[in-house]
Amino acid sequence: MLLGDNVRVKVGSGSDLQIYHNGTNSFLSGGNAHALKILSGNFRVRNAADTENILNGVENGAVELYYDNSKKLETDSIGVKLEDNNHVSFGTGSDFKIHFDGSHAYLD
């Protein structure tokens, strides 16, 4: 079945869940007053070509965030961690940074 742009697939007695494409962007909408829950033991968001990670989440495990398919941040059992040679920036102009090179920590 092929549906044209701006045609919505609606599910639920109040048409709460909607899937559609407006010619530019694609949408999965859970409605204004309802949560949109994605239930999975492993959750992956990848680029359109399925060649790069964007976000990974594992039940009872880490959540990982990627930039250009390079892991930048992940959660672990005690909090949040960064890979060596990455930094955390604060402020509108990123004018305060914390950096760790694998041996030394720096404040910029």
BAFI-667754 format. One line per 4 residues: number of its first residue (from 1); for each residue x, y, z of N, C-alpha, C, O, CB. Coordinates in pm, 1 decimal, padded with zeros to 6 digits. Atoms other than C-alpha are relative to their C-alpha. Glycine has a CB too. Layout:
% BAFI-667754
NUM) X Y Z X Y Z X Y Z X Y Z X Y Z | ...
This chain:
% BAFI-667754
1) 00085.0 -00116.9 00000.0 00000.0 00000.0 00000.0 00089.8 00123.7 00000.0 00181.5 00133.6 00081.6 -00096.8 -00000.4 00122.4 | -00075.0 -00124.6 00008.8 00140.4 00338.3 -00095.8 -00093.3 00115.5 00032.6 -00198.2 00131.0 -00029.9 00063.3 00017.8 -00140.9 | 00079.4 -00117.7 -00037.4 00005.7 00651.6 00071.4 00077.0 00125.3 -00038.4 00199.5 00128.6 -00026.8 -00033.0 00000.0 00152.7 | -00063.4 -00124.3 00040.5 00077.8 01001.8 -00051.8 00041.2 00085.9 00118.4 00010.6 00054.3 00233.4 -00092.3 00077.6 -00088.9
5) -00040.2 -00095.5 -00103.3 00228.8 01291.9 00140.3 -00121.5 00055.5 00072.0 -00227.0 00075.7 00011.8 00081.9 00114.2 -00060.9 | 00101.4 -00056.9 -00087.9 00021.5 01428.7 00429.0 -00120.0 -00091.6 00024.9 -00220.1 -00047.9 00081.8 -00047.8 00128.7 -00057.4 | 00103.2 00097.8 -00034.0 -00192.6 01112.8 00446.0 00044.3 -00066.0 00129.2 00155.5 -00118.0 00138.3 -00022.0 -00106.2 -00115.5 | -00035.2 00051.2 -00131.6 -00200.3 00997.8 00806.6 -00060.7 -00137.4 00023.1 -00178.3 -00161.3 -00004.5 -00045.7 00096.5 00108.5
9) 00048.6 00127.0 -00050.9 -00225.3 00642.7 00932.7 -00034.5 00027.2 00144.9 00052.0 00068.2 00222.3 00106.4 -00117.6 -00016.1 | 00046.7 -00031.6 -00134.8 -00431.5 00679.3 01250.8 -00041.3 -00128.5 00070.7 -00109.7 -00213.6 00013.8 -00118.1 00100.6 -00004.3 | 00028.8 00118.9 -00079.2 -00458.6 00419.8 01525.9 -00057.9 00043.4 00133.6 -00013.9 00143.2 00190.6 00127.6 -00086.6 00020.3 | 00062.0 -00030.0 -00129.0 -00676.7 00419.5 01839.1 -00136.4 00062.6 -00019.1 -00165.6 00120.9 -00123.5 00088.9 00092.7 00082.3
13) 00136.6 -00051.3 00011.4 -01033.5 00520.5 01911.4 -00003.3 00151.2 -00015.9 -00097.8 00205.2 -00073.5 -00081.1 -00040.3 00121.5 | -00006.7 -00144.6 00017.9 -00929.3 00884.9 01927.4 00104.4 00041.0 -00102.3 00146.6 00156.6 -00105.9 00029.3 00067.0 00131.5 | -00106.1 -00024.3 00100.1 -00676.8 00854.6 01641.0 00126.0 00054.4 00066.3 00194.6 00140.0 00010.3 -00049.0 00098.8 -00108.5 | -00110.9 -00053.4 -00078.6 -00409.6 00911.8 01906.6 00136.8 -00023.0 -00063.4 00220.8 00067.0 -00063.6 -00001.7 -00060.9 00136.5
17) -00128.1 00029.2 00063.5 -00121.7 00740.8 01726.2 -00011.3 00029.5 -00148.4 -00102.1 -00019.0 -00215.8 00042.6 -00147.6 00024.0 | 00003.0 -00035.1 00141.2 -00041.7 00886.4 01385.9 00140.0 -00014.9 -00059.6 00240.4 00021.5 00001.8 -00053.0 00144.2 -00019.6 | -00123.9 00013.3 00076.5 00225.3 00804.1 01129.1 -00024.5 00067.2 -00134.0 -00122.6 00037.7 -00202.3 00043.2 -00151.4 -00017.5 | 00019.5 -00069.6 00127.1 00272.3 01032.5 00830.4 00129.2 00065.3 -00047.6 00226.9 00075.8 00026.6 -00109.9 00105.3 00013.4
21) -00111.1 -00071.0 00063.2 00510.3 01212.1 00594.8 -00057.1 00123.8 -00067.5 -00157.2 00114.8 -00138.6 00076.3 -00091.3 -00103.2 | 00056.2 -00124.2 00055.4 00459.2 01575.2 00493.3 00068.7 00045.5 -00128.2 00048.4 00158.8 -00171.9 00008.9 00110.1 00102.5 | -00072.6 -00037.0 00121.1 00681.0 01572.0 00183.6 00143.9 00035.1 00030.7 00229.4 00029.0 -00057.7 -00067.9 00116.5 -00069.3 | -00135.7 -00033.5 -00041.9 00988.9 01677.5 00380.9 00044.5 -00085.7 00117.3 00154.1 -00141.8 00115.6 00009.2 00147.4 00036.9
25) -00033.3 00072.6 -00122.5 00982.5 01508.7 00722.3 -00100.9 -00111.3 00025.9 -00215.3 -00106.0 -00019.2 00005.1 00096.0 00119.9 | 00086.8 00109.8 -00040.0 00841.2 01185.6 00863.0 -00031.8 00013.3 00147.8 00052.4 00057.3 00226.2 00065.6 -00137.0 -00030.1 | 00046.8 -00020.5 -00136.8 00640.6 01181.4 01186.2 -00061.2 -00126.7 00057.9 -00128.7 -00202.7 -00011.6 -00101.2 00113.1 00004.5 | 00067.4 00099.8 -00082.0 00537.2 00934.0 01455.0 -00049.0 00077.5 00120.0 00031.1 00120.5 00203.0 00094.9 -00122.2 00040.7
29) 00057.7 -00087.8 -00101.7 00300.3 01117.9 01687.1 -00088.1 -00078.4 00095.6 -00173.9 -00156.0 00053.5 -00080.5 00112.4 -00065.4 | 00080.5 00066.5 -00101.6 00153.8 00994.3 02014.1 -00112.6 00085.2 00052.3 -00179.0 00044.9 00147.7 00085.9 -00041.7 00113.0 | 00107.7 -00087.8 -00044.9 -00091.0 01281.0 02054.9 00045.4 00092.1 00111.6 00150.5 00071.4 00172.1 -00118.8 -00081.8 00046.1 | -00036.4 -00103.6 -00097.0 -00089.7 01578.6 02290.1 -00001.2 -00046.5 00144.5 00087.8 -00009.7 00221.3 -00092.3 00115.3 -00013.8
33) 00018.3 00032.2 -00141.4 -00207.0 01420.3 02614.8 00052.9 -00137.8 00037.0 00028.9 -00183.9 00148.6 -00145.5 00008.8 00035.7 | -00041.3 00136.9 -00024.7 -00041.8 01078.6 02586.5 00149.8 -00015.4 -00018.7 00211.7 00055.7 -00097.9 -00074.6 -00095.5 -00091.8 | -00141.0 00032.0 00015.7 00306.5 00937.4 02626.2 00017.2 -00090.1 -00121.5 -00067.6 -00175.1 -00148.7 00056.3 -00067.7 00127.7 | -00037.8 00089.7 00108.0 00469.3 00775.7 02324.9 00109.8 -00089.0 00056.5 00222.1 -00043.1 00077.2 00047.7 00078.8 -00129.7
37) -00094.0 00093.0 -00061.1 00642.1 00468.0 02467.4 00053.6 -00095.0 -00105.6 -00021.5 -00150.0 -00186.1 -00066.8 -00078.6 00114.8 | -00063.9 00098.2 00086.2 00889.1 00257.1 02277.6 00053.6 -00107.4 00093.5 00142.3 -00080.6 00174.5 00114.7 00064.0 -00090.0 | -00035.1 00108.3 -00091.0 00925.4 -00078.4 02451.7 00096.4 -00095.5 -00069.1 00062.5 -00157.0 -00170.2 -00126.3 -00075.1 00047.7 | -00099.8 00087.7 00058.6 01241.5 -00273.4 02379.2 00111.8 -00023.7 00100.0 00145.0 00066.1 00177.5 00055.4 00059.3 -00130.7
41) -00115.1 00028.4 -00084.0 01526.7 -00443.3 02563.1 00126.6 00063.9 -00053.1 00218.7 00093.6 00023.1 00019.3 -00148.2 00012.6 | -00111.0 -00068.1 00065.4 01769.2 -00290.2 02314.3 -00058.8 00100.6 -00097.4 -00142.9 00066.2 -00180.4 00095.1 -00101.1 -00073.0 | 00055.4 -00108.0 00082.0 01699.7 00043.0 02145.5 00113.2 00063.0 -00079.2 00215.4 00101.0 -00022.1 -00073.0 00107.0 00087.9 | -00102.9 -00056.8 00087.1 01898.8 00173.9 01850.8 -00060.3 00108.3 -00087.8 -00169.6 00091.3 -00142.0 00065.3 -00109.5 -00086.8
45) 00033.2 -00101.5 00098.9 01876.1 00494.6 01650.0 00122.7 00010.8 -00089.0 00233.3 00036.6 -00041.4 -00038.8 00139.7 00066.5 | -00109.8 -00001.9 00096.0 02088.0 00487.4 01335.5 -00031.6 00097.3 -00112.3 -00146.0 00140.8 -00126.0 00026.3 -00141.1 -00056.3 | 00022.4 -00091.4 00110.8 02132.0 00710.2 01033.2 -00083.0 -00068.2 -00108.7 -00105.3 -00189.1 -00103.6 00134.1 00049.2 -00057.4 | 00090.7 00051.3 00103.2 01913.3 00667.5 00724.7 00063.0 -00111.7 -00082.4 -00008.1 -00200.0 -00130.3 -00043.1 00112.9 -00091.9
49) -00068.8 00104.4 00077.3 02176.1 00453.4 00547.5 00031.2 -00124.0 00084.2 00081.4 -00223.4 00031.8 00129.3 00055.7 -00058.8 | -00027.6 00108.7 -00094.2 02205.5 00226.3 00855.4 00148.5 -00032.1 00007.1 00187.7 -00148.3 00018.0 -00077.9 -00124.8 -00039.2 | -00145.4 00018.1 -00005.4 02582.5 00281.7 00861.4 00063.4 00066.1 00121.5 00181.9 00044.8 00147.4 00063.2 00055.0 -00125.4 | -00055.3 -00069.9 -00115.6 02625.1 00497.8 01174.5 -00095.5 -00005.1 00117.6 -00217.2 00003.7 00101.3 00031.8 00144.7 -00035.2
53) 00076.4 -00009.4 -00124.1 02510.9 00487.5 01536.5 -00027.9 00145.3 00033.1 00055.3 00232.4 00007.9 00074.9 -00067.8 00115.7 | 00034.9 -00130.6 -00054.1 02333.1 00789.0 01679.1 -00024.1 -00013.8 00150.3 00027.3 00064.9 00229.8 -00125.5 00058.7 -00071.7 | 00032.8 00024.5 -00140.3 02196.8 00649.2 02007.8 -00021.3 -00149.7 00019.2 -00088.2 -00214.0 -00061.7 -00126.8 00080.6 00043.7 | 00022.6 00139.7 -00037.0 02209.9 00304.2 02171.0 -00044.5 -00004.8 00144.9 00008.5 00068.5 00228.4 00128.1 -00086.3 -00021.7
57) 00044.2 00020.0 -00137.4 02026.0 00195.4 02483.7 -00024.1 -00147.6 00025.4 -00086.6 -00215.4 -00056.1 -00127.2 00081.2 00029.2 | 00013.3 00140.8 -00035.2 02037.9 -00143.5 02657.5 -00070.7 -00010.5 00134.7 -00034.0 00057.9 00230.2 00138.9 -00070.2 00004.3 | 00072.0 00020.1 -00124.9 01794.7 -00259.2 02924.1 00097.3 -00040.8 00110.7 00180.2 -00129.9 00092.2 -00110.3 -00106.7 -00017.4 | -00088.7 00023.2 -00114.1 01969.3 -00256.6 03264.7 00146.4 00023.9 -00033.9 00235.2 -00032.4 00030.2 -00017.4 -00141.1 00051.0
61) -00137.1 -00026.4 00042.7 02278.1 -00124.0 03088.8 00017.9 00143.7 -00043.3 -00056.4 00232.5 -00001.7 00039.1 -00092.8 -00112.8 | -00041.9 -00133.7 00040.0 02435.5 00174.7 02923.1 -00093.2 00063.0 -00102.8 -00160.8 -00005.6 -00179.4 00139.5 -00004.9 -00055.2 | 00054.6 -00080.0 00108.7 02286.7 00450.4 02712.6 00120.1 00072.0 -00060.0 00197.8 00134.5 00012.1 -00113.6 00101.8 00049.6 | -00115.5 -00058.0 00067.9 02537.5 00571.8 02453.5 -00046.1 00103.8 -00101.5 -00141.8 00081.2 -00175.4 00083.6 -00109.7 -00069.0
65) 00026.3 -00105.0 00098.3 02534.2 00894.9 02250.6 00120.9 00012.5 -00092.0 00235.4 00008.1 -00046.9 -00031.1 00136.3 00069.8 | -00104.9 -00004.9 00101.1 02733.1 00927.9 01928.4 -00003.9 00132.3 -00075.8 -00109.2 00194.2 -00090.7 -00014.1 -00117.2 -00097.4 | -00011.2 -00111.7 00093.2 02857.8 01213.7 01711.8 00081.7 -00051.3 -00117.5 00196.1 -00093.0 -00099.5 00066.5 00127.8 00067.2 | -00067.5 00048.6 00119.7 02950.9 01116.3 01356.2 00052.6 -00142.0 00020.4 00166.0 -00172.9 -00016.0 00114.9 00094.0 -00038.1
69) -00026.9 00141.0 -00027.8 02947.2 00747.7 01462.7 00112.6 -00023.0 00100.6 00166.2 -00133.5 00109.6 00033.4 -00070.1 -00127.7 | -00102.6 00012.2 -00103.5 03197.7 00814.5 01741.2 -00066.7 00020.1 00136.6 -00127.5 00124.3 00161.4 00116.2 00104.2 -00022.4 | 00065.0 -00008.5 -00131.3 03077.3 00743.4 02097.2 00061.3 00115.5 00079.1 00183.1 00123.3 00094.8 00014.5 -00134.4 00078.6 | -00044.4 -00116.5 -00074.9 03097.9 01064.3 02300.3 -00037.0 -00005.8 00146.3 00034.8 00048.7 00230.2 -00056.7 00123.4 -00060.3
73) 00047.4 00001.5 -00137.4 02901.6 00991.2 02617.2 -00074.8 -00129.5 00024.4 -00145.6 -00178.5 -00063.5 -00089.9 00122.2 00029.7 | 00078.2 00117.9 -00036.0 02764.3 00687.4 02798.7 -00028.2 00000.2 00148.4 00047.5 00056.3 00227.7 00072.8 -00128.7 -00040.2 | 00032.2 00017.7 -00141.2 02594.7 00606.8 03124.5 00057.7 -00132.5 00045.8 00074.2 -00225.5 -00033.2 -00153.9 00005.5 00024.6 | -00041.2 00127.0 -00059.3 02724.2 00340.0 03359.2 -00061.4 -00010.6 00138.5 -00145.2 00071.8 00174.9 00155.3 -00012.1 00006.7
77) 00064.8 00025.7 -00128.5 02637.6 00204.8 03703.3 00019.1 00111.3 00101.8 -00056.3 00117.5 00198.9 00051.5 -00127.5 00057.1 | -00021.3 -00108.4 -00097.0 02776.0 00512.6 03883.9 -00032.0 00137.9 -00055.7 -00021.7 00236.4 00017.4 00142.4 -00001.8 00047.9 | 00034.7 -00131.0 00054.7 02671.2 00792.0 03647.8 00024.2 00010.0 -00148.5 -00021.5 -00073.8 -00226.2 00077.5 00106.8 00069.8 | -00027.1 -00028.7 00139.9 02796.0 00935.8 03319.9 00150.4 00000.3 -00020.2 00225.3 00047.1 00065.6 -00062.8 00135.8 -00043.5
81) -00143.7 -00003.5 00028.2 03134.1 00887.0 03157.6 00024.0 00039.5 -00144.7 -00059.5 00017.6 -00232.5 00065.0 -00136.6 00029.6 | -00045.6 -00038.0 00133.3 03321.5 01023.9 02857.7 00120.9 -00083.4 -00035.1 00194.8 -00125.8 00053.8 00033.1 00151.3 -00007.7 | -00121.3 00066.3 00044.7 03585.2 00849.8 02650.2 00117.1 00097.6 00015.5 00096.5 00218.9 00017.6 -00013.9 -00048.9 -00147.8 | -00118.6 -00085.5 -00007.2 03943.5 00980.6 02683.6 00004.2 00095.7 -00118.8 -00043.4 00063.5 -00227.6 00128.3 -00085.4 00004.2
85) -00019.2 -00103.8 00100.8 04023.8 01296.7 02486.3 -00129.5 00063.6 -00048.2 -00133.2 00122.3 -00156.4 00072.7 -00056.9 -00116.6 | 00122.7 -00074.8 00023.5 03666.4 01424.2 02493.0 -00013.0 00102.2 00111.2 00060.5 00096.0 00209.7 -00125.1 -00093.9 -00006.2 | 00017.8 -00101.7 -00103.5 03544.5 01720.5 02693.6 -00147.7 00031.0 00019.3 -00231.7 -00000.5 -00064.9 00077.0 00127.9 -00035.9 | 00133.4 -00050.4 -00029.1 03234.7 01864.0 02854.6 00009.7 00151.7 -00006.3 00098.6 00211.3 00054.6 -00053.4 -00050.1 00140.7
89) 00000.9 -00146.0 00012.8 03152.5 02223.9 02762.1 -00120.2 00056.5 00072.9 -00228.5 -00002.1 00072.3 -00001.9 00043.0 -00148.8 | 00106.9 -00071.0 -00069.4 02945.9 02466.5 02967.4 -00005.3 00142.8 -00051.2 00096.5 00198.5 -00092.4 00021.2 -00002.8 00153.9 | 00017.4 -00139.2 00041.2 02805.6 02807.3 02877.6 -00040.9 00010.9 -00145.2 -00016.2 -00079.4 -00225.1 00127.4 00078.0 00023.0 | 00049.9 -00022.9 00134.8 02652.0 02952.5 02564.3 00110.0 -00009.0 -00104.1 00089.1 -00066.0 -00211.2 -00066.8 00134.5 -00008.3
93) -00112.5 00004.3 00093.0 02990.9 02994.4 02396.8 00099.3 -00109.2 00031.9 00214.0 -00103.4 -00012.4 00070.1 00131.5 -00000.9 | -00089.5 00107.6 -00043.5 03137.1 02676.2 02549.5 00126.4 00056.4 00063.5 00236.7 00006.7 00040.2 00036.6 -00090.6 -00118.2 | -00115.1 -00069.7 -00055.2 03360.8 02907.5 02749.2 00060.2 -00066.9 00123.2 00162.8 -00020.5 00173.0 -00038.8 00139.0 00034.1 | -00059.7 00076.9 -00109.2 03420.3 02656.2 03032.4 -00002.8 -00146.6 -00040.5 -00108.9 -00201.0 -00071.3 -00076.0 00023.4 00136.2
97) -00010.2 00138.7 00043.3 03546.0 02306.0 02948.7 00075.6 -00081.9 00103.0 00167.6 -00032.9 00168.5 00068.9 -00009.4 -00136.5 | -00072.9 00099.1 -00078.4 03654.2 02000.4 03143.3 00046.5 -00105.5 -00099.3 -00032.7 -00158.8 -00176.9 -00089.3 -00062.7 00116.2 | -00060.3 00090.4 00098.6 03891.0 01775.2 02949.1 00088.2 -00101.2 00071.9 00157.6 -00066.1 00167.3 00082.5 00079.4 -00105.8 | -00087.7 00103.5 -00054.5 04065.0 01444.8 03030.5 00067.5 -00071.2 -00115.5 -00000.6 -00121.8 -00204.7 -00079.1 -00100.8 00089.0
101) -00072.9 00059.0 00111.7 04338.8 01309.5 02802.7 00041.3 -00145.5 00022.4 00114.9 -00201.6 -00058.9 00121.6 00081.7 -00028.0 | -00037.5 00136.4 -00033.3 04372.4 00967.0 02965.2 00095.8 -00005.3 00117.5 00108.7 -00107.9 00184.2 00061.8 -00067.5 -00119.6 | -00094.6 -00007.5 -00111.8 04630.3 01081.6 03219.3 -00024.1 00121.6 00089.0 -00004.0 00115.8 00210.3 00142.0 00003.4 -00052.8 | 00013.6 -00126.5 -00073.5 04549.1 01440.3 03319.9 -00134.9 00063.5 -00030.1 -00188.8 00051.7 -00140.2 00114.6 00097.8 -00036.5
105) 00123.3 -00076.9 00016.8 04237.8 01649.1 03375.4 00034.6 00146.4 -00013.9 00126.8 00194.9 00051.7 -00096.8 -00022.1 00118.8 | -00023.1 -00141.5 00026.0 04222.8 02008.3 03250.9 -00130.9 00076.4 00010.4 -00236.2 00026.5 -00029.1 00063.9 00020.7 -00138.6 | 00111.7 -00094.2 -00000.1 03987.2 02298.4 03313.9 00039.2 00114.0 -00092.7 00144.1 00175.5 -00073.7 -00033.7 00052.2 00145.9 | -00027.5 -00109.8 00094.4 03972.9 02550.9 03028.5 -00104.5 00107.6 00017.4 -00100.7 00209.2 -00052.0 00002.0 -00050.5 -00147.2
